Amino acid sequence: MNINTNKYQEKVWAYAQNLRDPRVIGLLLFLVVVLLISWSGIKAIETNYGLQKQIATLQQQNEIRNLTNQNLKLQNDYYNTPQYLELAARKDFGLAAKGETVLIVPKDVALRNTVDLPQDKAAAEAQKQANKPVIQRNFDAWMDFFLHRDKTAN
């Protein structure tokens, strides 16, 4: 046992002696400097990436606001047209153009003389689907998914 510990101590001592060698110390210092520079570079890249994301988000928000402003400008231009003013006068004040006659029909008379339009297939199917329980709708949706049925194509 004593022989094994002596060999171990000799190996440790030889290793410690190698650490005192100026070439090994220089190599270790070089390694530490490279790691520190790499870490600093990674942090800079990460910071730049975060800033680029913020810039892209702000540019998108700016573009959305510009489009909203353009939309509002077009809407304001429409409100200043004679066509809109005429429609607004007809709707809000019951006015008519020269030569036109305005007929005022009571609401109950107008509704009494209406005809119910038949529902189209999509509306009937949607109404039928809405009346089903949630569990049945969920099951039908899964079956459509597994059987590759496309309900929107109808």
C-alpha positions as CSV (number, residue, x, y, z in Angstrom):
1,M,0.0,0.0,0.0
2,N,2.8,2.4,0.8
3,I,4.4,1.7,-2.6
4,N,1.2,2.7,-4.4
5,T,0.8,5.9,-2.5
6,N,4.4,6.8,-3.2
7,K,3.8,6.3,-7.0
8,Y,0.7,8.4,-6.7
9,Q,2.5,11.2,-4.9
10,E,5.3,11.1,-7.5
11,K,2.7,11.5,-10.3
12,V,1.1,14.4,-8.5
13,W,4.4,16.0,-7.9
14,A,5.4,15.6,-11.5
15,Y,2.1,17.1,-12.6
16,A,2.7,20.0,-10.2
17,Q,6.1,20.5,-11.6
18,N,4.7,20.7,-15.1
19,L,2.3,23.4,-14.0
20,R,5.3,25.5,-13.0
21,D,6.7,25.4,-16.5
22,P,6.4,28.8,-18.1
23,R,5.0,27.3,-21.3
24,V,2.1,25.7,-19.5
25,I,1.4,28.8,-17.5
26,G,1.5,30.8,-20.7
27,L,-0.9,28.3,-22.4
28,L,-3.3,28.5,-19.5
29,L,-3.3,32.3,-19.5
30,F,-3.9,32.3,-23.2
31,L,-6.8,29.9,-22.7
32,V,-8.3,32.1,-20.0
33,V,-8.0,35.2,-22.3
34,V,-9.6,33.4,-25.2
35,L,-12.5,32.3,-23.1
36,L,-13.0,35.8,-21.7
37,I,-12.9,37.3,-25.2
38,S,-15.3,34.6,-26.5
39,W,-17.7,35.2,-23.6
40,S,-17.7,39.0,-24.2
41,G,-18.3,38.5,-28.0
42,I,-21.2,36.1,-27.3
43,K,-22.8,38.7,-24.9
44,A,-22.4,41.4,-27.5
45,I,-24.0,39.3,-30.2
46,E,-26.9,38.4,-27.9
47,T,-27.4,42.1,-27.0
48,N,-27.4,43.0,-30.7
49,Y,-29.9,40.3,-31.5
50,G,-32.3,41.6,-28.9
51,L,-31.9,45.2,-30.1
52,Q,-32.6,44.0,-33.7
53,K,-35.7,42.3,-32.6
54,Q,-36.9,45.5,-30.9
55,I,-36.1,47.5,-34.0
56,A,-38.0,45.1,-36.2
57,T,-41.0,45.2,-33.9
58,L,-41.0,49.0,-33.7
59,Q,-40.7,49.3,-37.5
60,Q,-43.7,47.0,-37.9
61,Q,-45.7,49.0,-35.5
62,N,-44.7,52.2,-37.3
63,E,-45.8,50.7,-40.6
64,I,-49.2,49.7,-39.1
65,R,-49.7,53.2,-37.8
66,N,-48.8,54.7,-41.2
67,L,-51.4,52.4,-42.9
68,T,-54.0,53.3,-40.3
69,N,-53.3,57.0,-40.9
70,Q,-53.6,56.5,-44.7
71,N,-56.9,54.6,-44.2
72,L,-58.3,57.4,-42.0
73,K,-57.2,60.0,-44.5
74,L,-59.0,58.1,-47.3
75,Q,-62.1,57.8,-45.1
76,N,-62.0,61.5,-44.4
77,D,-61.7,62.2,-48.1
78,Y,-64.8,60.0,-48.7
79,Y,-66.8,61.8,-46.0
80,N,-66.2,65.1,-47.9
81,T,-67.5,63.8,-51.2
82,P,-70.9,64.8,-52.5
83,Q,-72.0,61.2,-52.8
84,Y,-71.5,60.6,-49.1
85,L,-73.2,63.8,-48.2
86,E,-76.2,62.8,-50.3
87,L,-76.4,59.4,-48.8
88,A,-76.1,60.8,-45.3
89,A,-78.9,63.3,-46.0
90,R,-81.1,60.5,-47.3
91,K,-80.5,58.2,-44.4
92,D,-80.3,60.6,-41.5
93,F,-82.8,63.3,-42.5
94,G,-85.1,61.5,-44.9
95,L,-84.3,64.1,-47.6
96,A,-84.6,63.4,-51.4
97,A,-83.1,64.8,-54.5
98,K,-85.1,67.1,-56.8
99,G,-87.9,65.3,-58.6
100,E,-87.9,62.3,-56.2
101,T,-90.8,61.4,-53.9
102,V,-90.2,60.1,-50.5
103,L,-92.5,57.3,-49.3
104,I,-92.5,56.6,-45.5
105,V,-93.7,53.1,-44.8
106,P,-94.4,52.1,-41.2
107,K,-92.1,49.3,-39.9
108,D,-94.9,46.9,-39.0
109,V,-96.4,47.2,-42.6
110,A,-92.9,46.7,-44.2
111,L,-92.2,43.6,-42.0
112,R,-95.7,42.1,-42.7
113,N,-95.1,42.1,-46.4
114,T,-91.6,40.5,-46.4
115,V,-90.9,37.0,-47.6
116,D,-88.6,34.7,-45.7
117,L,-85.7,33.7,-47.9
118,P,-84.6,30.0,-47.9
119,Q,-81.4,29.4,-46.2
120,D,-78.5,28.2,-48.2
121,K,-76.9,24.8,-47.5
122,A,-73.9,26.3,-45.6
123,A,-76.1,28.3,-43.3
124,A,-78.4,25.4,-42.7
125,E,-75.4,23.1,-42.0
126,A,-74.0,25.7,-39.6
127,Q,-77.3,26.0,-37.8
128,K,-77.6,22.2,-37.6
129,Q,-74.0,21.9,-36.3
130,A,-74.6,24.6,-33.7
131,N,-77.6,22.7,-32.3
132,K,-75.4,19.6,-31.6
133,P,-73.9,19.0,-28.2
134,V,-70.2,20.0,-27.7
135,I,-69.1,16.4,-27.4
136,Q,-70.7,15.5,-30.7
137,R,-69.2,18.5,-32.5
138,N,-65.8,17.6,-31.1
139,F,-66.1,14.0,-32.2
140,D,-67.3,15.2,-35.7
141,A,-64.3,17.5,-36.0
142,W,-61.9,14.7,-35.1
143,M,-63.5,12.4,-37.6
144,D,-63.3,15.1,-40.3
145,F,-59.6,15.6,-39.4
146,F,-58.7,11.8,-39.5
147,L,-60.7,11.2,-42.7
148,H,-59.3,14.3,-44.4
149,R,-62.6,15.9,-45.0
150,D,-62.5,19.6,-45.7
151,K,-65.7,21.3,-44.5
152,T,-64.6,24.7,-45.8
153,A,-64.5,23.5,-49.4
154,N,-68.3,22.9,-49.5
